[in-house]
């Protein structure tokens, strides 16, 4: 599945997203993904510095 910005999701991941977005009552996969990203970004925005952001991303497993 492609999104406006060219984001492509693995088929297996997309199926999981579809499943859980339905269970959670979202109106669409896009709404579920948008909400999930907004929550992650909100956590990062609470950081006081770039170093704090890097530590949070490392803790989440996004960077090593």
Backbone as CSV, one residue per row, in Angstrom:
resi,resn,N_x,N_y,N_z,CA_x,CA_y,CA_z,C_x,C_y,C_z
1,UNK,0.851,-1.176,0.000,0.000,0.000,0.000,0.888,1.228,0.000
2,UNK,0.594,2.166,-0.855,1.339,3.415,-0.930,0.528,4.539,-0.319
3,UNK,1.226,5.443,0.341,0.603,6.636,0.881,1.110,7.823,0.070
4,UNK,0.483,8.953,0.207,0.825,10.120,-0.587,2.296,10.461,-0.624
5,UNK,3.010,10.180,0.432,4.427,10.534,0.479,5.315,9.405,-0.027
6,UNK,4.737,8.361,-0.602,5.525,7.263,-1.139,5.873,6.201,-0.118
7,UNK,5.216,6.182,1.005,5.470,5.181,2.033,4.861,3.859,1.592
8,UNK,5.649,2.804,1.683,5.186,1.479,1.307,5.301,0.565,2.524
9,UNK,4.244,-0.186,2.789,4.239,-1.114,3.911,4.348,-2.544,3.411
10,UNK,5.108,-3.345,4.129,5.203,-4.766,3.865,3.799,-5.378,3.953
11,UNK,3.516,-6.342,3.091,2.184,-6.928,3.034,1.745,-7.521,4.381
12,UNK,2.653,-8.220,5.054,2.316,-8.827,6.348,2.007,-7.755,7.390
13,UNK,2.778,-6.684,7.392,2.533,-5.588,8.331,1.207,-4.919,8.024
14,UNK,0.926,-4.717,6.762,-0.331,-4.092,6.368,-1.525,-4.925,6.828
15,UNK,-1.420,-6.224,6.730,-2.512,-7.088,7.197,-2.717,-6.940,8.703
16,UNK,-1.629,-6.844,9.461,-1.741,-6.628,10.908,-2.402,-5.286,11.197
17,UNK,-1.981,-4.269,10.461,-2.549,-2.933,10.651,-4.041,-2.960,10.350
18,UNK,-4.414,-3.617,9.273,-5.847,-3.723,8.945,-6.618,-4.402,10.068
19,UNK,-6.071,-5.515,10.548,-6.734,-6.283,11.608,-6.946,-5.423,12.857
20,UNK,-5.871,-4.803,13.322,-5.961,-4.054,14.576,-6.711,-2.730,14.420
21,UNK,-6.668,-2.143,13.240,-7.435,-0.915,13.055,-8.934,-1.209,13.105
22,UNK,-9.337,-2.359,12.555,-10.746,-2.754,12.638,-11.153,-3.049,14.080
23,UNK,-10.320,-3.818,14.779,-10.626,-4.167,16.173,-10.758,-2.904,17.027
24,UNK,-9.874,-1.942,16.787,-9.872,-0.707,17.583,-10.957,0.273,17.157
25,UNK,-11.631,-0.013,16.044,-12.730,0.836,15.620,-12.353,2.026,14.760
26,UNK,-11.157,2.001,14.183,-10.771,3.087,13.289,-11.565,2.976,11.987
27,UNK,-11.809,4.092,11.346,-12.585,4.088,10.112,-11.759,3.660,8.907
28,UNK,-10.432,3.712,9.041,-9.559,3.311,7.936,-8.168,2.963,8.455
29,UNK,-7.422,2.285,7.597,-6.022,1.978,7.917,-5.238,3.284,8.060
30,UNK,-5.512,4.229,7.181,-4.810,5.505,7.221,-5.035,6.234,8.544
31,UNK,-6.269,6.170,9.049,-6.566,6.820,10.328,-5.779,6.157,11.463
32,UNK,-5.703,4.836,11.442,-4.950,4.096,12.464,-3.469,4.469,12.421
33,UNK,-2.898,4.474,11.217,-1.477,4.791,11.069,-1.205,6.231,11.480
34,UNK,-2.062,7.146,11.076,-1.904,8.548,11.457,-1.907,8.705,12.970
35,UNK,-2.847,8.040,13.636,-2.934,8.122,15.092,-1.690,7.538,15.755
36,UNK,-1.227,6.400,15.259,-0.032,5.769,15.833,1.190,6.675,15.674
37,UNK,1.346,7.270,14.501,2.473,8.169,14.274,2.376,9.430,15.125
38,UNK,1.179,9.965,15.267,1.001,11.154,16.097,1.393,10.874,17.548
39,UNK,1.050,9.691,18.044,1.414,9.324,19.420,2.933,9.211,19.576
40,UNK,3.591,8.581,18.607,5.044,8.436,18.674,5.729,9.793,18.606
41,UNK,5.267,10.641,17.705,5.860,11.965,17.554,5.639,12.808,18.801
42,UNK,4.473,12.701,19.417,4.198,13.451,20.650,5.186,13.070,21.743
43,UNK,5.523,11.793,21.832,6.503,11.360,22.830,7.867,11.977,22.545
44,UNK,8.251,12.019,21.290,9.543,12.590,20.927,9.575,14.096,21.146
45,UNK,8.451,14.750,20.929,8.399,16.206,21.099,8.542,16.625,22.556
46,UNK,8.361,15.697,23.466,8.527,16.005,24.883,9.997,16.094,25.268
47,UNK,10.885,15.670,24.382,12.315,15.687,24.669,12.823,17.124,24.759
48,UNK,13.820,17.320,25.615,14.372,18.654,25.827,15.492,18.998,24.851
49,UNK,16.099,17.978,24.244,17.221,18.235,23.346,17.289,17.151,22.271
50,UNK,18.133,17.402,21.297,18.328,16.409,20.235,18.894,15.113,20.824
51,UNK,19.745,15.237,21.817,20.322,14.051,22.471,19.230,13.227,23.156
52,UNK,18.280,13.888,23.788,17.150,13.182,24.402,16.316,12.452,23.352
53,UNK,16.131,13.100,22.203,15.377,12.467,21.119,16.100,11.208,20.654
54,UNK,17.412,11.304,20.485,18.189,10.137,20.058,18.082,9.005,21.070
55,UNK,18.132,9.341,22.357,18.004,8.318,23.400,16.635,7.649,23.346
56,UNK,15.587,8.450,23.125,14.239,7.880,23.027,14.121,6.968,21.812
57,UNK,14.673,7.397,20.689,14.630,6.571,19.488,15.420,5.274,19.667
58,UNK,16.547,5.356,20.356,17.300,4.152,20.655,16.502,3.222,21.556
59,UNK,15.859,3.786,22.552,15.046,2.992,23.481,13.900,2.301,22.785
60,UNK,13.380,2.937,21.747,12.281,2.356,20.973,12.781,1.381,19.910
61,UNK,14.107,1.322,19.727,14.686,0.412,18.752,14.734,0.950,17.340
62,UNK,14.486,2.251,17.161,14.495,2.832,15.820,15.907,3.120,15.313
63,UNK,16.826,3.408,16.224,18.223,3.624,15.844,19.108,2.883,16.834
64,UNK,20.342,2.620,16.381,21.269,1.904,17.277,22.434,2.765,17.647
